[in-house]
Amino acid sequence: MTSPVDVAQSVLEAQRLQTRRYFFGQTGRAGLGMASLATLLSSESGAKGSNSAEPSLPVRAKRVIYLFQSGGPPQLDLFDHKPHLDDVHKQEVPESIFNGQRLTGMTAGQTSFPVARSVFKFERVGEGGAWLNTELMPHLKEVANEVCFINSVHTDAINHDPAITFFQTGFQIAGRPSIGAWLSYGLGNENENLPTFVAMTSNKGGQPLYDRLWGAGFLPSKHQGVLFRAGSSPVLYLNNPAGVTDALRRRTLDQIRDLNQKRFEEVQDPEIQTRIAQYEMAYRMQTSVPELTNVNDEPQSTFDLYGEDAKKPGTYAYNVLMARRLSERGVRFVQLFHRGWDAHGGLPAQMRARCRETDQASAALITDLKQRGLLDETLIVWGGEFGRTVYCQGEMTAKSYGRDHHPRCFTVWMAGGGIKGGMSYGQTDDYSYNVVDNPVSIHDLHATILNQLGINHEQLTYRFQGRYYRLTDVHGHVVRDVLV
């Protein structure tokens, strides 16, 4: 626990740094020079490693589209087929499978843990014969040769908030930069008229989502994700207020810039430069965003591919189409959050609804990018924050059941960006409860994503509060078996 003395020393150190920056800023104008100041600041609170637009490894992907399925999709009902469960349906899960592992508070009090087999039809798909629920995901079946199903992902978190935070930031406690912010910091922008990192949400039901999930943490705030909303104003406060002309807006921004620049020269706070840059980005986005979000220029063949929902702002299909439009315009990282996968009860009905909303558009994205010659340079990731249990939560009937949170094993699929298609990777036991071959941690997944973008995950670091941080902390290995 931090002592009052430590707190006082931290405050004094912050004041000392600010005083030094003010002194050198003032004397720099008197002839001392800004080069010394720049050296001082970079040594005190800056970055180390691959924090520029020059990747240190071969680049297989230029950008990422992350289709995050919030709530925890059930691997047993979608990807990780276990025929053995037909023979042990309704029987108690053996204690040897649990092996003393913790349960959530929602099922820890159950006196019975009966096996719940999946009610859905599975088939082997793709050249590698991966299992897939083709009843609910017929469109994904058609592009299975482009997809790598990683069935051995595992996490440390058992509840939604720490689990989704872990996936976004590499840490279960809020406050660190999100993966999109790390990529913005590490690679920079390809399009000066659009943000480097965009987030979108769909489906109002389910677990809450927070701005910090696409936040910059302790990185400079210019790296945080920009949330695109549904409706006539995709970005808040982007449009001019009534009575404000473009010319007046430009003059106002110029004056604000001059005032901010003067203040920056006095105190040398880098966040002031971020503020100037964000004002200018917002001004440019006044033209680029309306053009981006106007899907009327898409041919009918696009909506035949993605589904008619792609014409409706706020739907998953519309957001996936936006992800393609953003990606082809050079946006580095687009992350979609689709809620409603938290099926503690009534799972079959919920899965039918979620897959109706997501299957066609997810598969369409692969097809669309491939047709445009963009799939090889765009990495697509699909998955949630954890999986679901083999045992039933609550009442089980012939047609319905529920599943609790399960962090020990679940499935994430990837496509494009140098990923081997038509294969499954990793293996779980007969109950889809424990990984038995080729485990993949969240840190491993992050390391692999960064690797495909040309970034060594051990070198992308940022100094904060006296130590260097990275997305993968002190962990992570690239999963090379899934790479081309």
MARFI-761122 format. One record per atom (N, C-alpha, C): residue in three letters; x, y, z. Coordinates in pm, whole numbers, plus 50000, padded with zeros to 5 digits. Atoms other than C-alpha are relative to their C-alpha. Example, Ala and Ser with C-alpha at 12.3 -4.5 7.8 and 13.67 -1.06 7.14 Angstrom:
2
ALA500894988150000;ALA512304955050780;ALA500905012050000;SER499184988149994;SER513674989450714;SER499235010950073;
! end
This chain:
484
MET500854988050000;MET500005000050000;MET500885012450000;THR499204987850010;THR501325034549908;THR499885008350128;SER500004992249877;SER502335054950214;SER499795014849970;PRO500144985550019;PRO501535092250266;PRO501315006549957;VAL498704994350038;VAL505265099050233;VAL500234998049850;ASP499845002650143;ASP505335082449891;ASP499135009149917;VAL500914991150073;VAL502315102449780;VAL500575014149995;ALA499454986449994;ALA503915134949895;ALA501215001449908;GLN498824999550086;GLN507155126449716;GLN499595000049853;SER500485000150138;SER505205118949395;SER499505013649958;VAL500504986650031;VAL503465152749413;VAL501145009849981;LEU498854991050011;LEU506745170849471;LEU500774997549870;GLU499305003250124;GLU508335152349178;GLU499255005749879;ALA500794994450111;ALA505455162248948;ALA500175015149992;GLN499814985549998;GLN505795198449058;GLN501405003749951;ARG498634997250043;ARG509585196949005;ARG500124999149848;LEU499955001750145;LEU509135183848649;LEU499325011749929;GLN500704988950062;GLN506585210648569;GLN500825012950009;THR499174988149983;THR508865237648710;THR501184999849904;ARG498865001150091;ARG511825224848508;ARG499565002749857;ARG500484997950136;ARG509735224148192;ARG499695014749974;TYR500314985850015;TYR508515259648252;TYR501305008049987;PHE498734992750004;PHE512085271548320;PHE500674998749864;PHE499315001950127;PHE513565255848011;PHE499195005649883;GLY500814993950106;GLY510605267347802;GLY500255014949991;GLN499764985749999;GLN511195303247910;GLN501425003349953;THR498614996850035;THR514995302647884;THR500324995549859;GLY499775004450138;GLY514785283947555;GLY499755011449903;ARG500284988650088;ARG513255314947396;ARG501075010650014;ALA498954990149979;ALA516105335047547;ALA501334995549942;GLY498785004150068;GLY518675314647361;GLY500584986950046;LEU499465012649953;LEU519215282747559;LEU499784988949899;GLY500265009750107;GLY517615263047275;GLY499044989250044;MET501015010049969;MET514835237647254;MET500524985849988;ALA499495013650017;ALA517025207847165;ALA500254993450135;SER499745005649868;SER518105203247525;SER498704996250070;LEU501295002949940;LEU514495205147639;LEU499404987249944;ALA500565012050062;ALA513415178747390;ALA500694987650053;THR499265011449947;THR516155155547511;THR499584996950142;LEU500405001749861;LEU515185161447872;LEU498634993450009;LEU501355005149991;LEU511495154947813;LEU499914985649953;SER500075013650050;SER512055123347611;SER500584990250099;SER499405009049902;SER514195108947887;SER499144998850124;GLU500795000349879;GLU511695117548159;GLU498674992949983;SER501335005950014;SER508355106348017;SER499684997649855;GLY500275002350141;GLY508365091747675;GLY499974985449967;ALA500125013650049;ALA508545060647471;ALA501354993749978;LYS498805007650031;LYS511055033747407;LYS499584988849906;GLY500335010950090;GLY511015009747115;GLY499345004949874;SER500574997650132;SER508915008246800;SER498815009450009;ASN501104990549986;ASN506845039546859;ASN499965009549882;SER500084991850120;SER507025052546503;SER499294992149894;ALA500695006650109;ALA505485044046171;ALA500944990749922;GLU499045008950065;GLU508475021646089;GLU499974986450070;PRO500055013149936;PRO507584985346176;PRO501374993250000;SER498705006549987;SER510514964246294;SER500004985949942;LEU500125013450055;LEU509234931446142;LEU499335000649863;PRO500735000150127;PRO507884921045801;PRO498525002850022;VAL501404995849985;VAL504424936145753;VAL499114990949916;ARG500975008150071;ARG501644911745665;ARG498645006749995;ALA501284992949995;ALA498714934145761;ALA500265014850025;LYS499884985749981;LYS498334971645739;LYS498975005450099;ARG501074995149913;ARG495184974145947;ARG499234988150058;VAL500755010449929;VAL492844954546178;VAL498535003950008;ILE501434998649970;ILE489074950146195;ILE499674989450105;TYR500255009049888;TYR488134934946530;TYR498494999650026;LEU501445002049982;LEU484574921046550;LEU499784993950139;PHE500085004849861;PHE484144918746928;PHE498564996650035;GLN501335005049967;GLN481154897847040;GLN499855000250153;SER500014997549856;SER480434911347387;SER498994991150073;GLY500875008349918;GLY479034887347646;GLY500474985850014;GLY499455013549989;GLY480844854847575;GLY499274989949914;PRO500645010050086;PRO479754834047272;PRO500334985850046;PRO499765013749953;PRO479364796947362;PRO500744991749896;GLN499205007850096;GLN482144777547192;GLN499374986549971;LEU500615013150016;LEU480224744947246;LEU498865000049900;ASP501164999250088;ASP477294757047041;ASP500325006349865;LEU499654993250123;LEU479214774746764;LEU501184993749927;PHE498765004150066;PHE482694760646697;PHE500614987150053;ASP499265011049938;ASP483984734446943;ASP499074988150021;HIS500975010949998;HIS481814704346858;HIS500534988250081;LYS499635011349914;LYS481854676047114;LYS498944989149992;PRO500985010850014;PRO479924645046997;PRO499854991550127;HIS500015007949876;HIS480834628147327;HIS498875004650092;LEU501024994749909;LEU478294650447502;LEU498634993849977;ASP501275006950025;ASP475424632047333;ASP499864987850092;ASP500035012149917;ASP476374601347539;ASP499885003250148;VAL500024996749857;VAL476644619847871;VAL499035011450030;HIS500974989249981;HIS473814645047827;HIS499204997950129;LYS500724999649872;LYS472204653748164;LYS500754993050113;GLN499195005849893;GLN474854634248354;GLN500845010950066;GLU499184990449928;GLU476974652148613;GLU501395001149936;VAL498634998150048;VAL480234667248490;VAL500954993850102;PRO499095006649904;PRO483004645648646;PRO500855010050077;GLU499174991349917;GLU484934661548930;GLU501415001149942;SER498674999750060;SER488114652648741;SER500115010749892;ILE500014989350101;ILE487084677748475;ILE500095013650069;PHE499944987449924;PHE486464705748727;PHE501395002050060;ASN498664999749940;ASN489704697648910;ASN500185011950094;GLY499924989449900;GLY488914723149178;GLY499975014249945;GLN500014986650060;GLN488574752448936;GLN498835008250054;ARG501024991249946;ARG486574782449049;ARG498825001449905;LEU501214997250075;LEU483024789248937;LEU499555014150032;THR500514986749968;THR481184822248920;THR499004999050115;GLY500984999749893;GLY478894832949201;GLY498614996249954;MET501335003150052;MET475954826048972;MET499724985049998;THR500245014550001;THR476454788248966;THR500754992750112;ALA499245006649894;ALA478784781449260;ALA499074993550102;GLY500955005649904;GLY475674774449471;GLY499154988849947;GLN500775011250056;GLN474224748649234;GLN500434986950066;THR499695013149943;THR474014713749378;THR500194989549891;SER499875009250112;SER473954697749033;SER500585007349881;PHE499354994050118;PHE476074704048724;PHE499844990549881;PRO500265009450108;PRO474444684248443;PRO500555004749865;VAL499494996950133;VAL476034682748099;VAL498855004249909;ALA500984995450098;ALA474124702247835;ALA500644999049861;ARG499505001050137;ARG474814690647481;ARG499425011349916;SER500534989850089;SER474304714847195;SER498834994449920;VAL501165004250079;VAL470974713347013;VAL500215002849852;PHE499804995450137;PHE472534726246691;PHE500774989949914;LYS499355008750097;LYS473774708946378;LYS501395005349966;PHE498624996650035;PHE477534708846315;PHE500414992649873;GLU499385006550115;GLU479484701045999;GLU501495003450000;ARG498614996650025;ARG483124699545905;ARG500075008949877;VAL499954990250109;VAL484004729145684;VAL501445003349967;GLY498674995650040;GLY486964742245492;GLY500934988449969;GLU499025010150039;GLU490004723745366;GLU500524992150119;GLY499485006749882;GLY491104715545720;GLY498954992650080;GLY501055007449930;GLY487734701545828;GLY499675005250138;ALA500364994249871;ALA487094725746114;ALA498514998050026;TRP501415001349963;TRP483834720346303;TRP499345013850005;LEU500744987349998;LEU481194747646264;LEU498524997250012;ASN501475000449993;ASN477554752446361;ASN499475006249871;THR500444995050130;THR476354755346002;THR498515003249999;GLU501424996549988;GLU472724757446115;GLU499835014950026;LEU500104985949965;LEU473334791946262;LEU500995008749922;MET498984992350071;MET476384802346057;MET500224994749858;PRO499855005150137;PRO475684791745698;PRO500875008949912;HIS499184991050081;HIS477404822545556;HIS501484998450032;LEU498605002149963;LEU480604817045754;LEU500524987049939;LYS499625012650065;LYS480624781645616;LYS500575002449861;GLU499614997650139;GLU480994795945264;GLU501395006249988;VAL498674993750005;VAL484214814345353;VAL500984993050095;ALA499205007049898;ALA485664788045588;ALA501454998049957;ASN498625001850046;ASN488744783545370;ASN500885012250026;GLU499244988049966;GLU489774818945467;GLU500205001650151;VAL500094998049855;VAL489254813745841;VAL500864989950076;CYS499295008549905;CYS491474800046118;CYS499245000650133;PHE500735000849874;PHE489454788346420;PHE500974995950111;ILE499105002949888;ILE491564790246737;ILE499134995750118;ASN500915005549901;ASN489744767446982;ASN500584999350140;SER499305001949872;SER492264769147266;SER500355013250069;VAL499774987249932;VAL492064805447376;VAL499544998750145;HIS500375000249859;HIS491964810047753;HIS500335013550063;THR499804987349932;THR491814839247993;THR500034998050150;ASP499965000749853;ASP492314846748363;ASP498745005450064;ALA501154993049943;ALA489104866448408;ALA498734991849984;ILE501215008250003;ILE485764850448492;ILE498725008649997;ASN501154991050007;ASN483474881148500;ASN500185010249888;HIS499984992350124;HIS482564904548216;HIS500965011950001;ASP499214987750004;ASP484194937548312;ASP501494997449997;PRO498565002650010;PRO487684924548394;PRO500374992149875;ALA499685008250117;ALA487474899848105;ALA500075008349873;ILE499974991850121;ILE486614925347837;ILE501115010450010;THR498894990749979;THR489114949847989;THR501324993149968;PHE498795007850027;PHE491774922647968;PHE500214998749850;PHE499885001450145;PHE491044916947600;PHE500395013249933;GLN499724987250064;GLN491214953947521;GLN501355005850038;THR498824993049950;THR494214964147731;THR501144990850044;GLY498975009149951;GLY496144932847831;GLY500114999750151;PHE499984999349853;PHE495284939048197;PHE498555000250047;GLN501385001049955;GLN492164931948403;GLN499495012650069;ILE500394987949929;ILE492164964948591;ILE500035011749902;ALA500114988950095;ALA491044995948401;ALA501125010150020;GLY499034989249993;GLY493505023648319;GLY501114999249899;ARG498935001350099;ARG495875009948058;ARG499475002749859;PRO500444997050137;PRO495805018247685;PRO499364987849934;SER500635010650077;SER493534998147459;SER500904996049884;ILE499155005150108;ILE495004977347178;ILE499995009449880;GLY500044990450110;GLY493805002446918;GLY500855012250026;ALA499164988649964;ALA495525030547106;ALA501484996449985;TRP498615004450017;TRP498755010347115;TRP500405000049853;LEU499685000350143;LEU498565005546738;LEU500095014149943;SER499914986150044;SER497875042446683;SER501345005950041;TYR498724995249949;TYR500905050546897;TYR501184993949925;GLY498885007050061;GLY503095024446731;GLY500165002349852;LEU499944999450146;LEU502185029346366;LEU499635013549941;GLY500414987150055;GLY500695063946327;GLY498834998649906;ASN501204999350083;ASN497985074246082;ASN500344998849853;GLU499875000650146;GLU497545066445713;GLU499155010449930;ASN500944990550060;ASN494745091545652;ASN499825011750096;GLU500054988449910;GLU495005126545799;GLU498595005450019;ASN501374995049990;ASN491265132245746;ASN499094991050084;LEU500775009249917;LEU490125102945962;LEU500854995650118;PRO499235004749884;PRO491105089746306;PRO500774987349967;THR499255012450014;THR493625061746338;THR499224988250055;PHE500685010549923;PHE491285042146565;PHE498545004050017;VAL501444997449993;VAL487485040246542;VAL499314988450069;ALA500815010149932;ALA485035021546767;ALA498535002249967;MET501454999350022;MET481355013546704;MET499324989250084;THR500755009749921;THR478694995446909;THR498674997049932;SER501325003750052;SER475514976946817;SER499304991150102;ASN500865007849911;ASN472604959846998;ASN500005005850141;LYS500064993149871;LYS471464978747308;LYS499944990650119;GLY500085009349887;GLY470914947547519;GLY501364994750038;GLY498755006549960;GLY473594929547715;GLY500835008450094;GLN499104993649906;GLN476564940147921;GLN500345014249957;PRO499654986150035;PRO477444977247939;PRO501405000949940;LEU498694997150059;LEU480334991147737;LEU500425013950045;TYR499484987549947;TYR482575019547850;TYR501005006249904;ASP499064993050088;ASP484595046047666;ASP501444995850025;ARG498625003949969;ARG487715033947845;ARG500444987649922;LEU499645011950076;LEU487555001847639;LEU500685003549868;TRP499264995250117;TRP488775022247342;TRP500795012650036;GLY499284988349951;GLY490655047647554;GLY501494998949981;ALA498544999350017;ALA494305058147546;ALA500754996950128;GLY499305002749876;GLY495065051347913;GLY501035010750027;PHE498944990349972;PHE498405067547993;PHE500745004549875;LEU499424994750123;LEU499345072347627;LEU499425014049973;PRO500584987050037;PRO498845107347481;PRO498574998149947;SER501435002050027;SER495095112247439;SER499665000049852;LYS500295000150144;LYS495355116647060;LYS499894985749947;HIS500045013950045;HIS495645078647041;HIS498724992850040;GLN501235006749960;GLN492245071147195;GLN499084998049880;GLY500935002750108;GLY489535056346975;GLY498905010549994;VAL501124990950021;VAL486835078546827;VAL498754991549982;LEU501235007750007;LEU483345064646884;LEU499095005749890;PHE500984996550101;PHE481105065546576;PHE498644994950046;ARG501345003549952;ARG477435065946674;ARG499054998349881;ALA501055000750101;ALA474285057646482;ALA499295013449993;GLY500774987750013;GLY472145086046351;GLY500655010249910;SER499564989550091;SER472665118846172;SER501335006350039;SER498724994449952;SER475695128846384;SER500894988650051;PRO499175011449958;PRO478135099246388;PRO501055003650104;VAL499014995549904;VAL480685119746582;VAL499465012250073;LEU500564989049921;LEU479565142546865;LEU500755013149976;TYR499464986350007;TYR480085180046827;TYR500825002649874;LEU499234998250122;LEU481485176146476;LEU499415011149913;ASN500654990150086;ASN478925197846298;ASN500045013950062;ASN500034986249952;ASN478935235646324;ASN498665003150064;PRO501284995749942;PRO476305250546556;PRO499255009049903;ALA500824991450085;ALA473465269546396;ALA500565014249999;GLY499504986350014;GLY474665303046261;GLY501505001249987;VAL498534999850011;VAL478355293346250;VAL500394995249861;THR499575003750135;THR479795293345899;THR501354993050004;ASP498695006650008;ASP482825273445784;ASP501135010250017;ALA498964989749989;ALA484795305845753;ALA500195004550145;LEU499914996249860;LEU483955315846110;LEU500644988950082;ARG499415011549930;ARG484825280946232;ARG501524999949980;ARG498585000150030;ARG488215283246058;ARG500745011050075;ARG499364988949928;ARG489025317246207;ARG500064997150150;THR500045003349857;THR487975305246553;THR501094989850035;LEU498985010249974;LEU490205274546530;LEU501405005749990;ASP498684993850014;ASP493145295546412;ASP500365007850126;GLN499734992149879;GLN492815318346714;GLN500224990950121;ILE499815009649891;ILE492425289146954;ILE501374993349988;ARG498695006150022;ARG495495273046797;ARG501115009350045;ASP498964990549961;ASP497545304446848;ASP500125001250152;LEU499994999249854;LEU496515306647214;LEU500604987350060;ASN499455012649949;ASN497275269747270;ASN501504999049975;GLN498585000650032;GLN500635272847097;GLN500815008850096;LYS499334991049906;LYS501555302247319;LYS500134993350137;ARG499955006849871;ARG500655282247626;ARG500984988349998;PHE499065011150012;PHE502615252247500;PHE501435004950012;GLU498654994549993;GLU505715273747456;GLU500375003950142;GLU499744996249862;GLU505335284447818;GLU500234988050092;VAL499965011049903;VAL504765250947990;VAL500454986749941;GLN499535012150067;GLN505715224547730;GLN499224987450038;ASP500845011649973;ASP502795201747814;ASP499604993749866;PRO500305006150130;PRO502505176947522;PRO498514998449973;GLU501445001250022;GLU498745173847579;GLU499425012349930;ILE500454987950071;ILE498405209447449;ILE500154998049850;GLN499815003250141;GLN499855198147117;GLN498954990049952;THR501065009450035;THR497385169347119;THR498695007449978;ARG501244992450012;ARG494555194147171;ARG499965007549867;ILE499934992950129;ILE495705214746871;ILE499734990349886;ALA500165009850107;ALA495935183546654;ALA498584994849991;GLN501355005250002;GLN492495171246758;GLN499005010249948;TYR500844989550059;TYR490865204546676;TYR500094999649848;GLU499805000250146;GLU492365202446328;GLU499414987349939;MET500595012350050;MET491325166046286;MET498485001349992;ALA501454998350000;ALA487755174846382;ALA499545008849884;TYR500354991250111;TYR487725202746125;TYR500054992449867;ARG499915007750124;ARG488885179345849;ARG498924989349992;MET501035010449998;MET486395152745960;MET498635005449964;GLN501294994450039;GLN483535176845895;GLN499684997049853;THR500195003550141;THR484065168545528;THR500104984949978;SER499745014250029;SER485385132845541;SER498954990750059;VAL500945009149935;VAL482855117545784;VAL498664999149927;PRO501255001350076;PRO479655126545595;PRO500164991749873;GLU499775008150121;GLU481155111845278;GLU500174985350037;LEU499775013649957;LEU482265080745468;LEU498704992950036;THR501185006549945;THR478925073745634;THR498805000049905;ASN501075000150099;ASN476785079645325;ASN500134987549914;VAL499895012750072;VAL476265044045202;VAL499174999849873;ASN500804999750121;ASN473995055244919;ASN500844998249874;ASP499155001950117;ASP477005053644689;ASP500394985449979;GLU499735014250015;GLU477225015944744;GLU499004993849902;PRO500935006950091;PRO475724993944468;PRO499124990350077;GLN500915009449935;GLN472824970744550;GLN500704986850029;SER499275012449977;SER475254941644524;SER500664999850138;THR499434999249866;THR476864953944848;THR498984995650105;PHE501045003349902;PHE473564950945036;PHE499484985749981;ASP500305014250020;ASP472864917244875;ASP501024991650075;LEU498935007349932;LEU476184906345025;LEU499905001250151;TYR500004997649855;TYR475954922145372;TYR498624998250063;GLY501365000349948;GLY472154920945407;GLY499405013950003;GLU500704987250005;GLU469544948245401;GLU500235008450126;ASP499734992449878;ASP470384957745761;ASP501195009449984;ALA498834991450022;ALA473574973145622;ALA499605014049958;LYS500494986650033;LYS471405002545515;LYS499545007650125;LYS500584994349878;LYS470325009045877;LYS501105003550101;PRO498984996049902;PRO472755029246094;PRO499714994250139;GLY500145005649866;GLY473365013046431;GLY499924985050004;THR500035014650003;THR472984977046317;THR501414994549985;TYR498695006550015;TYR475854952346320;TYR500425000149854;ALA499665000550142;ALA475694948745942;ALA500475013649949;TYR499584986550040;TYR475904986445893;TYR501405003150053;ASN498684997349941;ASN478874988646130;ASN501104992049930;VAL498995007850072;VAL480684960545947;VAL500295006449865;LEU499784993050127;LEU480144978545618;LEU500825012750024;MET499204988249966;MET481485010345784;MET501464996250026;ALA498635004549973;ALA484494990345900;ALA500764997949869;ARG499365001650130;ARG485224980845541;ARG500325013449937;ARG499794986750060;ARG484815017045424;ARG501125007550073;LEU498914993849924;LEU487075029445705;LEU501344993749967;SER498755007150024;SER489665002745641;SER500575003349863;GLU499494997050134;GLU489895009445268;GLU500455014549987;ARG499534986149997;ARG490445046145354;ARG501225001750090;GLY498744999549928;GLY493455037345567;GLY499915000850151;VAL500114999849854;VAL492065036645924;VAL500664987350055;ARG499175011049952;ARG494465014546120;ARG499224989350075;PHE500655009449909;PHE492154998746376;PHE498535003750014;VAL501444998249984;VAL488384994946367;VAL499494988850089;GLN500515010249910;GLN486674977146653;GLN498495001750018;LEU501455000349982;LEU483004967746661;LEU499684991950124;PHE500475007149881;PHE481284957446984;PHE498534996749980;HIS501405004250015;HIS478094936946942;HIS499584992750127;ARG500425005449870;ARG476274929847267;ARG498924989349986;GLY501115009349994;GLY473854902547371;GLY500364985349999;TRP499565013950005;TRP475934870447382;TRP500004993350138;ASP499905004949862;ASP475524865447760;ASP498814991050032;ALA501155009149995;ALA473254834747754;ALA500034991150124;HIS500105008049879;HIS472794823348114;HIS498764991049998;GLY501215008050017;GLY469374809948018;GLY499425002549862;GLY500594998350133;GLY467394804847699;GLY501045001349891;LEU498884998450094;LEU470644800147507;LEU499634997549854;PRO500275002350143;PRO469294784647184;PRO499305011749932;ALA500714988650061;ALA466904813647120;ALA500935012049987;GLN499074988850008;GLN469594839347201;GLN501034998149889;MET498995002350104;MET472124822846971;MET499395001449861;ARG500644998150131;ARG469644822046684;ARG499905014949968;ALA500134985550023;ALA469054859346729;ALA501355006449971;ARG498694993950019;ARG472744868546761;ARG500604996149864;CYS499415004350127;CYS473774847946460;CYS499255005749880;ARG500744993150107;ARG470964862446247;ARG500545014149981;GLU499504986350006;GLU472404896546331;GLU501435000949946;THR498564998750024;THR476064888246271;THR500594991149892;ASP499355009750088;ASP476734858046050;ASP500195005249859;GLN499894995950140;GLN475984872445708;GLN501015011349983;ALA499104988450015;ALA477824905345762;ALA501444996250028;SER498625004149969;SER480874888845920;SER500634992749882;ALA499495007350116;ALA481244864945627;ALA500135009349880;ALA499964990650112;ALA480474893045380;ALA501275008450003;LEU498784991949988;LEU483394913245515;LEU501184992749939;ILE498905007950057;ILE485784885145423;ILE499904999949848;THR500205000650146;THR484294881545075;THR500275013549936;ASP499874986550056;ASP484174919045015;ASP501465004349994;LEU498594996249997;LEU487754925345121;LEU500814991949899;LYS499275008450096;LYS488964896044911;LYS499745004849857;GLN500334995250134;GLN487124909044603;GLN500735013049968;ARG499344987150019;ARG488754943044653;ARG501524999150010;GLY498565001649988;GLY492244928644696;GLY500555005050132;LEU499594994349872;LEU492344940445059;LEU500114989750113;LEU500025009749890;LEU491994908045257;LEU501414996650047;ASP498645003749962;ASP495704899745249;ASP500655010450090;GLU499384989549919;GLU496534933145411;GLU499105004850113;THR500924996549891;THR493604934545656;THR499784987850088;LEU500185010849904;LEU493514912745968;LEU498635001250065;ILE501325000349937;ILE490014903146085;ILE500074990850121;VAL500055008049877;VAL489504890546441;VAL498554999750048;TRP501395001749952;TRP486174876746576;TRP500054992250130;GLY500075007349875;GLY485504866846936;GLY499535008650115;GLY500454993049880;GLY484274875947284;GLY501024999350111;GLU499064998949889;GLU485784879347630;GLU500274986850072;PHE499785013549949;PHE485394842647737;PHE498974990849936;GLY500965009450055;GLY483404811147657;GLY498894996950099;ARG501115004049912;ARG480554792447827;ARG500234985650048;THR499815013049936;THR480344761748051;THR499294988749926;VAL500665011850055;VAL479494726547941;VAL498794996450084;TYR501135003349915;TYR477164722948238;TYR498895010549986;CYS501154991150013;CYS473714738348239;CYS499895009250121;GLN500364990649894;GLN472964769448439;GLN498485001349999;GLY501454998749993;GLY469394770048560;GLY499284987949943;GLU500855010950048;GLU466594749248411;GLU500434995249861;MET499715005850131;MET467304725648123;MET498794992149953;THR501085007450063;THR464584713347891;THR500524993549873;ALA499585006750123;ALA464644693647568;ALA500485010049896;LYS499674990350104;LYS464974725847366;LYS500735012450052;SER499384987849946;SER466524751247603;SER500894996850119;TYR499075001349889;TYR469334755447854;TYR500795013050009;GLY499124988449986;GLY471784781447982;GLY501404995550031;ARG498605003149969;ARG475544782848024;ARG500615011950073;ASP499334989549922;ASP477664802448273;ASP501305004249931;HIS498704995450052;HIS480914821448206;HIS501034988950012;HIS498945010149995;HIS483884799448122;HIS501295005649941;PRO498744994250050;PRO487434813648097;PRO501044989849957;ARG498955010050019;ARG489314780548065;ARG500274996749853;CYS499815002550143;CYS488774776147690;CYS498835005649921;PHE501034994850089;PHE486884792447406;PHE500645002549864;THR499544998950138;THR487174800647036;THR500035014649955;VAL499884987450074;VAL488404831446850;VAL500404996449858;TRP499535002750136;TRP488634831246473;TRP500635012449938;MET499274989350068;MET490914851646250;MET500024997149850;ALA499935001650145;ALA491134857545876;ALA500795011549940;GLY499254989650069;GLY493254876945627;GLY501315003150069;GLY498814994849932;GLY496424895645716;GLY501094990150028;GLY498945009549978;GLY498774866145677;GLY499644988350089;ILE500465011349918;ILE496654840945872;ILE499684988149908;LYS500345011950076;LYS496354805045746;LYS498504997550006;GLY501425002850004;GLY492804798545634;GLY499714985249992;GLY500435013750015;GLY490804766545632;GLY500554990650104;MET499425008649898;MET492124753045961;MET499445003250138;SER500274997649858;SER491424749146330;SER501304997650075;TYR498765000749923;TYR494114752646595;TYR499664998450146;GLY500235002349858;GLY494304740246951;GLY498904989850023;GLN500985010549970;GLN492254713547121;GLN499615000650147;THR500515000649864;THR490094710347430;THR499624985650033;ASP500395013649961;ASP489024679747630;ASP498584996949949;ASP501305004550053;ASP485814660247558;ASP498835008350051;TYR501064991749944;TYR483814684747768;TYR500175014849963;SER499684986250032;SER485304716447616;SER500125008250128;TYR499854993349871;TYR486334725747968;TYR501445004350025;ASN498594996849982;ASN490154725347960;ASN500734998649868;VAL499155001150118;VAL492754731147689;VAL500964988350020;VAL499085011349990;VAL494734699647617;VAL501125000749897;ASP498944999050100;ASP496824710847319;ASP500065014349945;ASN499754986850059;ASN498334743847195;ASN499165011250063;PRO500744989049937;PRO496934768447450;PRO500425013649945;VAL499744986450048;VAL496654804947338;VAL499435009750102;SER500444990149901;SER496524832247602;SER499625013049931;ILE500324986750054;ILE495224867647555;ILE501275007149958;HIS498734993750036;HIS498824879647555;HIS500564994149871;ASP499565006350124;ASP499664854347283;ASP499225005549880;LEU500844994750108;LEU496754866847074;LEU500435014249965;HIS499544986350024;HIS497894902947118;HIS501365000149930;ALA498675000650061;ALA501484893847032;ALA499904996349853;THR500185004450138;THR500274876846713;THR499435011149914;ILE500584988750074;ILE498154906546606;ILE501085010449970;LEU498944990150019;LEU501074930346657;LEU501044994949900;ASN499015005950090;ASN503424906546475;ASN499575001649854;GLN500484999050137;GLN501224906946164;GLN500065014349948;LEU499874985950037;LEU501414944946165;LEU501455004649995;GLY498594996650007;GLY505194943646173;GLY500605004950129;ILE499564994949870;ILE505554951246544;ILE500454988550091;ASN499545009249896;ASN507654931646792;ASN499345004250131;HIS500794996249881;HIS505364931047096;HIS500885003150120;GLU499114997149888;GLU508364932247330;GLU500665013649987;GLN499334987250023;GLN509614964647176;GLN499045012050001;LEU500964989049996;LEU506404985147164;LEU499705003550145;THR500094996649858;THR506715001947504;THR499795014950019;TYR500174985949964;TYR505875034347680;TYR500335001650148;ARG499614997849861;ARG507365048347997;ARG498945008150073;PHE501034993349919;PHE504865057848266;PHE500264996850146;GLN499785001349856;GLN505395063848638;GLN501224991550033;GLY498735006049965;GLY508955051748630;GLY500304986449942;ARG499715012950061;ARG508625019548431;ARG499464999749857;TYR500465001550137;TYR508145008348072;TYR498884989749994;TYR501155008850016;TYR504764992947987;TYR499884995649855;ARG500335004450135;ARG503664972647690;ARG498654992750004;LEU501305006450008;LEU500394957147571;LEU500034985950059;THR499915013849952;THR501584921947654;THR500704998750135;ASP499374999949868;ASP503154931947987;ASP501344992549994;VAL498755007750006;VAL505904905948049;VAL499734986149941;HIS500435012950049;HIS504104877847866;HIS499905000249847;GLY500375000350141;GLY503074867147518;GLY501004993449908;HIS499215006350105;HIS504354845347235;HIS499175000249872;VAL500685000050129;VAL503484848246866;VAL499594985649967;VAL500505013450035;VAL501314818646758;VAL500354997649853;ARG499475000950137;ARG503394810746451;ARG499354988949918;ASP500625010950074;ASP501534778846361;ASP498775004449920;VAL501194995450072;VAL498544799446241;VAL500355010149892;LEU499564989950095;LEU500624822346019;LEU500444993749869;VAL499585004650133;VAL501244818645648;VAL501514999649993;
! end
